[in-house]
Amino acid sequence: MILLFFCELKNNNSVRTYTAISIASILLVSLVTSQRVQAEEARDLHPWLTSKYGFDIGVFFPDRSNKLRAGGSFEFDPQPTPFVDFGSELRLSQSDSTVAGEFLWRYGKRWSLLMQYFDSTGDNTAILEEDVEWEGLTFLAGTRASAGSGFELTRFFWAYNLSKKPNTDYGIGAGFHWLHIDAYIAGTVETPSGPVSDGAKASVDAPLPNIGFWYMRSLSPRWAFRTRLDYFNADIHPYDGTFVNASLGFNYRVSEWFGIGVNYNFVKLDVGVDGDNWRGEIESRYDGIYVYIGAFW
């Protein structure tokens, strides 16, 4: 009887062992199959939608317009200082080519951080066709004046993905743009004692919050489309007005890790400024083609 008991116990242990091995084998096969399916699906999608990191760098060719006013207040001034068109009045180039870049980090199942940077500057010397008022100074018509302007944009945007389809990403988010804007004019100015050489510079350096929307779609393993829109319209010191940053474009995947692309980028700022180094208004627009090489991993 003791022998029968041990034989039955041995048989039961064998059954348990066989069952455990069978369950483990099924789970292992399921895991391997699932990973293979996911890998095949990933190969069918553009890496923009599957990579944890994405980075591109290239050249932005914007047409630019800068109408600026500095001096006095922007709040219902009965006799405001006139706008200065830095393109038509001071002959600053209305086109530019500048290095720009963007970065993507997916740090959660649905969360991402997106960044953007570009910097556009210009300066020139011209004969003024009419008087120009800037920061309390009047630069005289018929005299030579030098002028310049700069616009630097750094974007931080936290995005939440609402899509449930593997070939599409879209969602909403919020963030801010850190803007550094400056402009100067130097030349012959009118004073009570007569014309003298002088100049003045205005600058503002502050964050501008925004909300936004974006959309990405894998058209094939090689081609992808993306677009986005950031928007601000509020009174948050030192800005009061409207800001838009939009983009749309395509990327072609050249290899497993690299691609090339082209975007149309549009940035418009129409705000009053009440800062320590600038009191006035800014009407700036930068729009044009952005050509880049990208990496994803």
C-alpha positions as CSV (number, residue, x, y, z in Angstrom):
1,M,0.0,0.0,0.0
2,I,2.8,2.4,0.8
3,L,4.3,1.6,-2.6
4,L,1.0,2.4,-4.3
5,F,0.8,5.7,-2.4
6,F,4.3,6.8,-3.6
7,C,3.5,5.8,-7.1
8,E,0.3,7.8,-7.1
9,L,2.1,10.8,-5.6
10,K,4.8,10.6,-8.3
11,N,2.1,10.4,-11.0
12,N,0.3,13.5,-9.5
13,N,3.6,15.5,-9.4
14,S,4.3,14.5,-13.0
15,V,0.8,15.8,-14.0
16,R,1.4,19.1,-12.2
17,T,4.8,19.4,-13.8
18,Y,3.5,18.7,-17.2
19,T,0.6,21.2,-16.7
20,A,3.0,23.9,-15.5
21,I,5.3,23.3,-18.5
22,S,2.4,23.4,-20.9
23,I,1.0,26.7,-19.5
24,A,4.5,28.2,-19.6
25,S,5.0,27.1,-23.2
26,I,1.7,28.6,-24.2
27,L,2.5,31.9,-22.5
28,L,6.0,32.0,-24.1
29,V,4.5,31.2,-27.6
30,S,1.9,33.9,-27.1
31,L,4.5,36.5,-26.0
32,V,6.8,35.7,-28.9
33,T,3.9,35.8,-31.4
34,S,2.6,39.1,-29.9
35,Q,6.1,40.7,-30.2
36,R,6.4,39.4,-33.7
37,V,3.0,40.9,-34.6
38,Q,4.0,44.2,-33.0
39,A,7.3,44.2,-34.8
40,E,5.5,43.5,-38.1
41,E,3.0,46.3,-37.4
42,A,5.9,48.6,-36.5
43,R,7.6,47.8,-39.8
44,D,4.4,48.8,-41.6
45,L,4.4,52.2,-40.0
46,H,6.6,55.3,-40.4
47,P,9.0,55.6,-37.4
48,W,7.5,59.0,-36.5
49,L,4.6,57.1,-34.9
50,T,6.6,54.3,-33.2
51,S,9.9,55.8,-32.1
52,K,10.5,57.1,-28.6
53,Y,12.7,59.9,-29.8
54,G,12.7,62.0,-32.9
55,F,15.0,64.9,-33.9
56,D,15.3,66.9,-37.1
57,I,17.5,69.8,-38.1
58,G,17.5,71.9,-41.2
59,V,17.1,75.3,-42.8
60,F,14.1,77.5,-42.5
61,F,13.5,80.0,-45.3
62,P,11.0,82.5,-44.0
63,D,9.5,85.6,-45.5
64,R,9.4,88.0,-42.7
65,S,7.5,91.1,-41.8
66,N,8.2,93.3,-38.8
67,K,6.1,96.3,-38.0
68,L,7.1,97.6,-34.6
69,R,6.3,100.4,-32.2
70,A,8.4,101.4,-29.2
71,G,7.9,104.3,-26.8
72,G,4.9,105.2,-24.8
73,S,2.0,102.8,-24.0
74,F,0.1,100.4,-26.1
75,E,-3.1,100.9,-24.1
76,F,-5.5,103.3,-25.9
77,D,-2.9,106.0,-26.5
78,P,-4.7,108.9,-28.2
79,Q,-1.5,109.8,-30.0
80,P,0.4,106.6,-30.3
81,T,3.9,106.5,-31.7
82,P,3.6,105.4,-35.4
83,F,4.6,101.9,-36.4
84,V,8.0,101.4,-38.0
85,D,8.0,99.0,-40.9
86,F,11.6,97.6,-40.7
87,G,11.2,96.1,-44.2
88,S,9.9,99.0,-46.3
89,E,11.1,102.0,-44.3
90,L,14.5,100.7,-43.1
91,R,15.2,98.3,-46.0
92,L,15.8,95.2,-43.9
93,S,15.6,92.1,-46.0
94,Q,12.1,90.6,-46.0
95,S,13.5,87.1,-46.5
96,D,15.9,85.0,-44.5
97,S,17.6,81.6,-44.2
98,T,18.3,80.3,-40.7
99,V,19.0,77.0,-38.9
100,A,16.0,75.5,-37.2
101,G,15.2,72.2,-35.4
102,E,12.6,70.2,-33.7
103,F,12.6,67.4,-31.1
104,L,10.1,64.7,-29.9
105,W,10.2,62.6,-26.8
106,R,7.5,60.1,-26.0
107,Y,7.9,59.5,-22.3
108,G,4.6,57.6,-21.6
109,K,2.0,55.5,-23.3
110,R,0.2,58.7,-24.4
111,W,2.4,61.6,-23.3
112,S,5.0,63.4,-25.4
113,L,7.2,66.5,-25.2
114,L,7.7,68.4,-28.4
115,M,10.2,71.2,-28.9
116,Q,11.1,73.7,-31.7
117,Y,13.8,76.4,-32.2
118,F,14.7,79.0,-34.7
119,D,16.3,82.4,-34.7
120,S,16.0,85.1,-37.4
121,T,18.0,88.3,-37.4
122,G,18.7,91.1,-39.8
123,D,20.3,94.5,-40.0
124,N,20.8,97.2,-42.7
125,T,21.8,100.9,-43.3
126,A,19.5,103.0,-45.4
127,I,18.6,106.7,-46.2
128,L,15.3,107.5,-44.5
129,E,12.6,108.8,-46.9
130,E,10.6,110.2,-44.0
131,D,11.0,110.9,-40.3
132,V,10.9,107.8,-38.1
133,E,9.9,107.8,-34.4
134,W,11.4,105.2,-32.1
135,E,11.8,105.1,-28.3
136,G,11.1,108.8,-28.0
137,L,13.6,109.7,-30.7
138,T,12.9,111.2,-34.1
139,F,15.2,110.1,-36.8
140,L,15.3,112.7,-39.6
141,A,14.3,112.1,-43.2
142,G,17.1,112.3,-45.7
143,T,19.7,111.1,-43.2
144,R,21.4,107.7,-43.0
145,A,20.2,105.3,-40.3
146,S,21.2,101.8,-39.3
147,A,18.7,99.4,-38.0
148,G,18.2,95.7,-37.0
149,S,15.8,93.3,-35.5
150,G,15.9,89.8,-34.0
151,F,13.3,87.1,-33.3
152,E,14.2,84.0,-31.4
153,L,11.6,81.3,-30.6
154,T,12.0,78.2,-28.4
155,R,8.9,76.0,-28.1
156,F,8.0,73.6,-25.3
157,F,4.7,71.6,-25.8
158,W,3.3,68.8,-23.7
159,A,1.0,66.6,-25.8
160,Y,-1.6,64.0,-24.9
161,N,-2.4,61.4,-27.6
162,L,-6.1,60.7,-28.1
163,S,-5.7,58.3,-31.0
164,K,-6.6,54.6,-30.8
165,K,-5.3,53.7,-34.2
166,P,-1.7,52.6,-34.7
167,N,-1.2,54.5,-37.9
168,T,-2.5,57.8,-36.5
169,D,-1.5,60.2,-33.7
170,Y,-3.6,63.2,-32.8
171,G,-4.4,65.1,-29.6
172,I,-4.3,68.2,-27.6
173,G,-1.9,69.8,-25.2
174,A,-0.4,72.9,-23.7
175,G,2.9,74.6,-23.4
176,F,4.8,77.8,-23.9
177,H,7.0,79.7,-26.3
178,W,10.0,81.5,-24.9
179,L,10.4,84.6,-27.2
180,H,13.3,86.9,-27.4
181,I,12.6,89.9,-29.6
182,D,14.8,93.0,-30.1
183,A,15.1,95.9,-32.5
184,Y,17.3,99.0,-32.7
185,I,17.6,102.2,-34.8
186,A,20.7,104.5,-34.8
187,G,21.3,107.6,-36.8
188,T,20.7,111.4,-36.8
189,V,18.0,112.5,-34.5
190,E,16.2,115.8,-33.9
191,T,16.9,117.6,-30.6
192,P,16.2,121.2,-29.3
193,S,19.8,122.1,-29.9
194,G,19.9,120.6,-33.4
195,P,20.6,117.2,-35.1
196,V,22.8,114.8,-33.2
197,S,23.8,111.2,-33.6
198,D,21.9,108.9,-31.3
199,G,20.2,105.5,-31.1
200,A,17.8,103.4,-29.1
201,K,17.1,99.7,-28.6
202,A,14.0,97.9,-27.4
203,S,13.9,94.2,-26.3
204,V,11.5,91.8,-24.6
205,D,12.4,88.3,-23.3
206,A,9.5,86.4,-21.7
207,P,7.4,83.2,-22.0
208,L,4.1,83.1,-23.8
209,P,1.7,80.2,-22.9
210,N,-0.4,78.5,-25.5
211,I,-2.8,75.6,-26.1
212,G,-2.5,73.4,-29.2
213,F,-3.5,70.5,-31.4
214,W,-1.5,68.2,-33.6
215,Y,-2.0,65.3,-36.1
216,M,0.4,62.7,-37.5
217,R,-0.4,59.9,-39.9
218,S,1.7,57.1,-41.4
219,L,0.8,57.0,-45.0
220,S,3.1,54.0,-45.6
221,P,6.3,52.6,-44.1
222,R,8.2,55.3,-46.0
223,W,5.9,58.3,-46.0
224,A,4.3,60.3,-43.1
225,F,2.3,63.5,-42.8
226,R,2.2,65.8,-39.8
227,T,0.5,69.1,-38.9
228,R,0.1,71.2,-35.7
229,L,-1.3,74.4,-34.5
230,D,-0.4,76.4,-31.3
231,Y,-2.6,79.4,-30.3
232,F,-2.6,82.2,-27.8
233,N,-5.0,85.1,-27.3
234,A,-4.9,86.7,-23.9
235,D,-3.5,89.4,-21.6
236,I,-0.6,87.8,-19.7
237,H,2.3,90.1,-18.7
238,P,4.1,91.4,-20.7
239,Y,2.0,90.4,-23.7
240,D,-1.6,91.3,-24.7
241,G,-2.8,90.0,-28.1
242,T,-2.6,87.0,-30.4
243,F,0.1,84.4,-31.3
244,V,-0.1,81.6,-33.8
245,N,2.5,78.9,-34.6
246,A,1.4,76.4,-37.3
247,S,3.1,73.8,-39.4
248,L,2.3,71.0,-41.9
249,G,4.6,68.8,-44.0
250,F,5.8,65.4,-45.1
251,N,8.7,63.1,-44.2
252,Y,10.3,60.4,-46.3
253,R,12.0,57.6,-44.5
254,V,15.4,57.0,-46.2
255,S,16.6,54.2,-43.9
256,E,15.7,52.6,-40.6
257,W,16.9,55.5,-38.5
258,F,16.9,58.5,-40.9
259,G,14.6,60.5,-43.1
260,I,14.3,63.8,-45.0
261,G,11.3,66.2,-45.0
262,V,9.8,69.5,-45.9
263,N,7.4,71.6,-43.9
264,Y,5.5,74.9,-44.4
265,N,5.9,76.8,-41.1
266,F,3.9,79.9,-40.1
267,V,4.5,82.1,-37.1
268,K,2.5,85.3,-36.4
269,L,2.7,87.6,-33.4
270,D,0.4,90.5,-33.0
271,V,0.7,91.8,-29.4
272,G,1.0,94.8,-27.2
273,V,4.1,94.8,-25.0
274,D,4.4,96.3,-21.6
275,G,7.9,95.3,-20.5
276,D,10.8,96.9,-18.7
277,N,12.7,97.3,-22.0
278,W,9.9,97.6,-24.5
279,R,6.6,99.5,-24.3
280,G,4.7,99.4,-27.5
281,E,3.5,96.9,-30.1
282,I,4.8,94.1,-32.2
283,E,3.3,92.9,-35.5
284,S,5.6,90.1,-36.8
285,R,5.2,87.3,-39.2
286,Y,7.6,84.5,-40.3
287,D,6.3,82.0,-42.9
288,G,8.1,79.8,-45.4
289,I,9.6,76.4,-46.2
290,Y,11.6,74.3,-43.7
291,V,13.8,71.6,-45.2
292,Y,15.4,69.1,-42.9
293,I,17.0,65.8,-42.2
294,G,15.6,63.7,-39.3
295,A,16.5,60.9,-37.1
296,F,14.2,58.6,-35.1
297,W,15.1,55.9,-32.6
